[in-house]
Amino acid sequence: MKKIIFSLLFTTILNAQGLFQIQLDISRFSGDKDNAFVEIYYSFDVSKLSYVKTGNELRSDAIITFICKRSSDDSVVASEQWRAPFTLNDSTLLTETRIYTDLISLFLKDDLYRITFKINDGTDFNKSDSVQFIYDVTTLSNKKVSLSDLELATTITSSTDNKNRFYKNSFEVKPNPSKIYGTHLPVIFYYVESYNLNLFPNSQYTTKTSIKNAFGKEVQFQEKLKRNIYNSSVDVGLLKINSLRTGAYQLIFEINDSLKNNIASTYKKFFVYNSNVSLVDSASTDTRSMLATEYATFTEDELNREFEIAKYVAVKNETDQFKKIKNTEPKINFLIDFWAKRDLDLSTPENEFKINYFQRVEKVNATYKTGFKEGWKTDRGRVWIVYGEPDEIERHNNEVDSKPYEIWFYNSLQGGVRFFFGDRTGFSDYILLHSTHRDEMHDENWMKYIQSQ
């Protein structure tokens, strides 16, 4: 059994998904000449596990599986599975969220990786949850001043216990994989490493730590004057965020020379939930302001991905227009207008249409993912997103003379319509073969595509 030293945070995780509310974050540090040193921080809610009474205690365990594969050829570069036991002496603790936090560390070469993290209930095997993501590893250059990724933490304290899993460079750094702060965590702690400082032209330099809001406005900053004594350096610090409004922010750490010229910088997104601070300025309560807040920290790739997912409700001229847009700011403006004009209730700051749309995306991603294809890219996923949950699904998985197929019924659409999906490939990727909906494909001979040979 793997020995585990852990931190339990009694807090509500606002944006965690799935049964166990899995949260992941990742930071890259300098490794050796061929590899980056990568830490993956994870947390999940242990109160959702099944507990068995043993004597005066309640006991459970989670089976944790970690797999790292090269995205190009699906080869496994790291794989580990272990059992994490949990014990309670008071059943009332099961009524509140109890977050277990830990980390996994490994050396990785420059490459694109697919990382899978899975939780199985050791008592009830029907309860499981998993998260998968792509991570692009680039080793840090040794030919210029460079910075590690920022690690966001719940606490950072001085320590001499180098056997502690959270120990690094004389500090105990307890990570915050959710990257959520606010009412429950009014202080954001950060850890960052600087490298190749001997290449710096001056004996002194300045570090600046700042927070920018969703509109790119700097709302807090700290500066420190440092002497260039060693080739590498560790910076830890904290900023109070109890006065910040609810929303998305960036924490930015940078090294500047004496003339304020930027030498190196790194940043990480985080979210603030402050229930005691008004959500937005009184003059900025419309849908567009809310959307601007959301998109301000998006990269161009993230904006492209959002519109790609939204294409099912886009009209042709919108698709053509978006393809012609270059750079982040005009794409943000386009998406703000795109969703704002679909807002169902202008009396509320939330965009109910957009919220509902992405709830459907989340549902089909969890239900209809096949191989490396996300659920929203499948035919069943598209139909669910566009038309909602069907009134009835008729499944034919074990027919003697045909491959598996499904018939979806929507009784309130156009007086009642049906969608016919077939698993033509045998890999559970059900293709739309025919529909009675007037705007969908028609093929009365759809059965020929799934007949057994």
Secondary structure by P-SEA (a helix, b strand, c coil): cbbbbbbbbcccccccccccbbbbbbbbccccccbbbbbbbbcccccccbbbbcccccccccbbbbbbbccccccccbbbbbbbbbbbcccccccbbbbbbcbbbbbbcbbbbbbbbbbbccccccccccccbbbbbbccccccccccccccccbbbbbccccccccccccccccccccccccccccccbbbbbcccccccccbbbbbbbccccccccccbbbbbbcccccccccccccccccccbbbbbbbbbccccccccccccbbbbbbbbccccccccccccaaaaaaaaaccccaaaaaaaaaaacccccaaaaaaaaaccccaaaaaaaaaaaaaacccccccccaaaaaaaaaaaaaaaccccccccccccaaaaaaaacccccbbbbbccccccccbbbbbbcccccbbbbbbbcccccccccccccccccbbbbcccccccccc
